[in-house]
């Protein structure tokens, strides 16, 4: 379990949100999966819902129109920065794009929606009263984000330039074109998969769960779908799709003693 109360170093995945066309249905689905409770908030950009795990803020849901949802739905990762405006400018200089300019989210923080040179969207998060996810690396909370893209070379150069990440191979996955992304202090923040079959570049989200097989059954009962659980090098995983077509993964990691 990791509690987070201060802003994370540059480039760390620190916050998540999801746009949904039916907020009540989304809340019921994620409550059934993760036991989340909710807090309603509003900002200049509109209302949003904070997702709470044991009273700690771990993600947000926001309403979108059905037309917006047709463009695809995925959990949207925010990377930490201590200066949202400055990092947004660096993204443009490095070949990316600013899709929504920096703006304040109530008193919580400052954010901007951006894209890397391969088209993968993410956001920046400069925490104020909310540093980001207040619980991570425990069941029902964020544990990992990875970028999958058909042409990983430009993405790797971009993230190394903007966030000063180092790029390291992965001996545990010799059959995959995978590169770890690590901060200058050596902390691994995720990785980049080169996948020629990918239709678009996209950041993918993984939530930790106590029991992957049980979670698969819960997802189906709550109106979602799930792939068969599989054992991977780092734990037992399954792909989940919520009622709106949002795909994400869950993992049960081995206990330290196993």
MARKEKE-192121 format. One record per atom (N, C-alpha, C): x, y, z; residue in three letters. Coordinates in steps of 0.2 Angstrom, whole numbers, plus 5000, padded with zeros to 4 digits. Atoms other than C-alpha are relative to their C-alpha. Example, Ala and Ser with C-alpha at 12.3 -4.5 7.8 and 13.67 -1.06 7.14 Angstrom:
<rs>
500449945000ala;506249785039ala;500450065000ala;499649944999ser;506849955036ser;499650055003ser;
</rs>
This chain:
<rs>
500449945000unk;500050005000unk;500450065000unk;499749945000unk;500650174996unk;499550065000unk;500449944999unk;499850335002unk;500450064997unk;499749955004unk;500250494992unk;499750075003unk;500249934997unk;500150675000unk;500450064997unk;499649945003unk;501450774990unk;500049994993unk;500050005007unk;501650814972unk;500649954998unk;499650055002unk;502550674963unk;500650044995unk;499549985004unk;504250704953unk;499750014992unk;500249995007unk;504050764935unk;500049934996unk;500150055004unk;503350634923unk;499649945003unk;500350064997unk;502650514936unk;499250004999unk;500750005001unk;500850454932unk;499750015007unk;500249984994unk;499950534946unk;499250015001unk;500749994999unk;498050554942unk;499749974994unk;500450045005unk;496650464932unk;499450044999unk;500749985000unk;495050524925unk;499749964994unk;500350045005unk;493750444913unk;499350044998unk;500649975002unk;492350524903unk;499549944998unk;500550055001unk;490750424903unk;499350044998unk;500649975002unk;489050454894unk;499449995005unk;500550024995unk;488050384909unk;500450005007unk;499749994994unk;488750444926unk;499849955005unk;500250044995unk;487650344937unk;500149934998unk;499850075002unk;487950184927unk;500749995002unk;499250004999unk;489850214928unk;500149995008unk;499950004993unk;489750244947unk;499849935003unk;500250064997unk;488750084950unk;500549944997unk;499650055002unk;489949984939unk;500750005004unk;499450004997unk;491550044947unk;500049995008unk;500150014993unk;490850034965unk;499949925000unk;500050085000unk;490449844961unk;500749974999unk;499350035001unk;492249814955unk;500450025006unk;499549974996unk;493249924967unk;499850025007unk;500349974994unk;492049974981unk;500150075001unk;499949934999unk;492350154977unk;499350045002unk;500549954999unk;491250294984unk;500250064997unk;499949945004unk;491050464977unk;499850065003unk;500149944997unk;491150644980unk;499950054993unk;500149955005unk;490350774968unk;500350065000unk;499649945000unk;491350924963unk;499850044993unk;500149965006unk;491251064950unk;500650044999unk;499549955002unk;492451174940unk;499850044994unk;500249955006unk;492451304926unk;499849954994unk;500150055006unk;492451154914unk;499449965001unk;500650044999unk;490951074921unk;500149965007unk;500050054994unk;490450944935unk;500549944999unk;499650065000unk;491550794939unk;499949975007unk;500150044994unk;491450654952unk;500749975002unk;499450034997unk;492950604963unk;499849935003unk;500150074998unk;493150424966unk;500449995006unk;499750014994unk;493550374984unk;500149935002unk;499950064997unk;494350224991unk;500250015008unk;499949994993unk;494250225010unk;500150075002unk;500049934999unk;493950405009unk;500650044997unk;499449975003unk;495550434999unk;499850014992unk;500149985007unk;495450514981unk;500449964996unk;499650055004unk;496050384968unk;499950014993unk;500149995007unk;495250444951unk;499450055000unk;500649965001unk;493850544944unk;499649984994unk;500550015006unk;492350524932unk;499750064998unk;500349935003unk;491650664921unk;499549984995unk;500550025005unk;490150664910unk;500350024993unk;499949985007unk;490350664891unk;499449994996unk;500650025004unk;489050664877unk;500149934997unk;500050065004unk;488650504867unk;500450014994unk;499649995006unk;489450584852unk;500850005002unk;499350004998unk;491050614862unk;500349935001unk;499850074998unk;491050434868unk;500149964994unk;499950045006unk;490950364850unk;500850014998unk;499350005002unk;492750424848unk;500549955004unk;499650044996unk;493350294860unk;500150025007unk;500049994993unk;493450274879unk;500649975003unk;499550044996unk;494950244890unk;500250055006unk;499849974994unk;495650294907unk;500650054998unk;499649955003unk;496550454904unk;500650025006unk;499549994995unk;498250464913unk;500350075000unk;499749944999unk;498950624920unk;500849995003unk;499350014997unk;500850644922unk;500250075004unk;499949954995unk;501550754936unk;500550054997unk;499649955002unk;502350924933unk;499950055006unk;500149954995unk;502751064945unk;499950074997unk;500149945004unk;502451194931unk;499649984994unk;500450025006unk;500951144919unk;500250044994unk;499949965006unk;501251294908unk;500749994996unk;499450015002unk;503051264906unk;500149944996unk;499950065003unk;502951084902unk;499649994994unk;500450005006unk;501551114890unk;500450034994unk;499649975005unk;502751224880unk;500549964998unk;499450055001unk;504151094881unk;499749954995unk;500350065004unk;502950964874unk;499950024992unk;500149985007unk;502551074858unk;500750014997unk;499349995003unk;504451114856unk;500349934998unk;499850075001unk;504750924857unk;499649964995unk;500450045005unk;503550874843unk;499349985002unk;500750014998unk;501950854853unk;499550054999unk;500549955001unk;500350954854unk;499650015006unk;500449984994unk;499351044867unk;499350004997unk;500750015002unk;497450994864unk;499650045004unk;500449964996unk;496751084878unk;500550045005unk;499549964996unk;497751234886unk;500049995007unk;500050014993unk;498251234904unk;499450045003unk;500649974996unk;496751274916unk;500049975007unk;500150024993unk;496351264934unk;499449955001unk;500650044999unk;495251124940unk;499850015008unk;500249984993unk;494351204955unk;500750025004unk;499449994996unk;495651214969unk;500549945000unk;499650065000unk;496351044965unk;500750004997unk;499450005003unk;497651074953unk;499950044993unk;500049975007unk;498151144935unk;500149944995unk;499950055005unk;498051034920unk;499950024993unk;500049995007unk;498251024901unk;499949934997unk;500050065004unk;497750894888unk;500550014995unk;499550005005unk;499150854877unk;500149934996unk;499950065004unk;499750724864unk;500750004998unk;499350025002unk;501450644860unk;500050004992unk;500050005007unk;502050644842unk;499749944996unk;500350055003unk;501250474839unk;499250005001unk;500749994999unk;499550544844unk;499749975006unk;500250024994unk;499450464861unk;499850065005unk;500249944995unk;498450584873unk;500149985007unk;499950004992unk;498850614891unk;499950075002unk;500149944997unk;498650754903unk;500650025004unk;499549984995unk;499850854914unk;499650025006unk;500349994994unk;499450874932unk;500550045005unk;499649964996unk;500151014943unk;499650015007unk;500450014995unk;499450974960unk;500050065005unk;500049954995unk;498851104973unk;499749975006unk;500350034994unk;497551044986unk;500049924998unk;500050075001unk;497650874977unk;500649984996unk;499450015003unk;499350804973unk;499949954995unk;500250055005unk;498550664963unk;499749945003unk;500350064997unk;497950484967unk;500350005007unk;499850004993unk;498050474986unk;500249935003unk;499850074999unk;498250284986unk;500249974994unk;499850045006unk;499150184973unk;500449935003unk;499750064999unk;499950014972unk;499749955005unk;500350044996unk;498649924982unk;499349984997unk;500650025003unk;497049834978unk;499550054999unk;500649955002unk;495649944969unk;500350074999unk;499749945001unk;496950074965unk;500549994994unk;499550005005unk;498150124951unk;500649975002unk;499450034999unk;499650014949unk;500550024995unk;499650005006unk;500350044932unk;499750044994unk;500249985007unk;500250134915unk;500649994995unk;499650015005unk;501050084899unk;499750034993unk;500249975007unk;501050164881unk;500149944995unk;500050055005unk;500650044867unk;499950044993unk;500149965007unk;500950114849unk;500449964995unk;499750045006unk;501350044832unk;500750024998unk;499349985001unk;502950154830unk;500350035006unk;499849974993unk;503750174847unk;500650055000unk;499449965000unk;505350264841unk;499950075002unk;500149934998unk;504650444841unk;499750015007unk;500249994993unk;503750414857unk;500649995005unk;499450004995unk;505350354866unk;500450065000unk;499649945000unk;506250504860unk;499750065004unk;500449944997unk;504850624865unk;500049995008unk;500150014993unk;504650554883unk;500750015003unk;499349994997unk;506550554886unk;500250075000unk;499949935001unk;506650734880unk;499650045005unk;500549964996unk;505150804889unk;500149995008unk;500050014992unk;505250714906unk;500749975002unk;499350024998unk;507150664906unk;500049925002unk;500050074998unk;506650474907unk;500649974996unk;499650045003unk;507950344904unk;499649944996unk;500350055003unk;507550204892unk;500449935001unk;499750064998unk;507950024897unk;499649944997unk;500450065003unk;507549854889unk;499849965006unk;500350044995unk;506649714898unk;500249934999unk;499850075002unk;507449544899unk;499549955002unk;500650044998unk;505849474907unk;499549994994unk;500550015006unk;504949494890unk;500450014994unk;499550005005unk;506249444877unk;499650004993unk;500450005006unk;504849424864unk;499650064998unk;500449945001unk;504149594865unk;500550064999unk;499649945001unk;504749764859unk;499850055006unk;500249964994unk;504649844877unk;500650045003unk;499549964997unk;505649984885unk;499750035006unk;500249974994unk;505550034903unk;500150084999unk;499949934999unk;505350224907unk;500250015007unk;499849994993unk;506250274922unk;500250085001unk;499849934998unk;506450444931unk;500850005001unk;499349994998unk;508250514934unk;500249975006unk;499850034994unk;508150444951unk;499949925000unk;500050085001unk;507950264944unk;499349975001unk;500750034999unk;506050244948unk;499749994994unk;500350025006unk;505150154935unk;499350035000unk;500749985000unk;503550244930unk;499549974995unk;500450045005unk;502950124916unk;500549984994unk;499650025005unk;503550074899unk;499650024993unk;500349995007unk;503250084880unk;500049934996unk;500050065004unk;502649934870unk;500050024992unk;500049995007unk;503049934851unk;499549944998unk;500550055002unk;501449844844unk;499850024993unk;500249985006unk;501349854825unk;499349994998unk;500750015001unk;499549784826unk;499650055003unk;500549954996unk;498949934837unk;499750044995unk;500349965004unk;497750034828unk;500150085001unk;499849934998unk;498250194838unk;500449995006unk;499650004994unk;499450244851unk;499650025006unk;500449994994unk;498650244868unk;500449985007unk;499850024994unk;499150244886unk;499549955003unk;500450054997unk;498450094895unk;500150005008unk;500050004993unk;497950084913unk;499949935003unk;500150074996unk;498149934926unk;499950025007unk;500150004993unk;497349924942unk;500249945004unk;499950064996unk;497849814956unk;499449975003unk;500650034997unk;496549694963unk;500349945005unk;499850054996unk;496649564977unk;499949934997unk;500150065003unk;495949424966unk;499850014993unk;500249995007unk;495949434947unk;499449964998unk;500650055002unk;494749284945unk;499450035002unk;500649974997unk;493549364957unk;499750064996unk;500149935003unk;493649534948unk;499749984993unk;500350015007unk;493249454931unk;499349985001unk;500750024999unk;491649374938unk;499650075002unk;500449944998unk;491149544946unk;499950054994unk;500149965006unk;491449634930unk;499449984996unk;500650025004unk;490249524920unk;499450015004unk;500649994996unk;488949534934unk;499850075000unk;500149934999unk;489049724934unk;499950034993unk;500249985007unk;488749734915unk;500650024996unk;499450005005unk;490549734908unk;500249944997unk;499750065002unk;491549604900unk;500749995002unk;499450014997unk;493149524904unk;500349944996unk;499650055003unk;494549414896unk;500149955005unk;499850054996unk;495149254903unk;500650025004unk;499449994996unk;496349274918unk;500649964997unk;499450045002unk;498149234913unk;500650025004unk;499449984996unk;499749224922unk;500650034996unk;499549975003unk;501049344917unk;500650015004unk;499450004996unk;502849374923unk;499950045007unk;500149964994unk;502249504936unk;499449995004unk;500650014996unk;500649434942unk;499449974995unk;500550035004unk;498949364936unk;499550064998unk;500349945003unk;498049484924unk;499449984996unk;500650015004unk;496449504915unk;499850074997unk;500349945003unk;495749634902unk;499350005002unk;500749984998unk;494149714908unk;499850064995unk;500349955004unk;492949814897unk;499450035004unk;500649984996unk;491649924906unk;499450014995unk;500650005004unk;489849954900unk;500150054994unk;500049945005unk;490450104889unk;500649984995unk;499550025004unk;491850004880unk;500750025002unk;499449984997unk;493250074891unk;500449945002unk;499650064999unk;494649944891unk;500650025005unk;499449994995unk;495949924906unk;500149935002unk;499850074998unk;496849784914unk;500050005008unk;500050014993unk;496849714932unk;500649955001unk;499550054998unk;498249624941unk;500049985007unk;499850024994unk;498549524956unk;500749985001unk;499350014999unk;500349534961unk;500249955005unk;499850054995unk;501249394970unk;500250045007unk;499849974993unk;501449424989unk;500850005000unk;499350004999unk;503249464994unk;500349935002unk;499750064998unk;503449295002unk;499949944995unk;500150065005unk;502849194987unk;500550004994unk;
</rs>
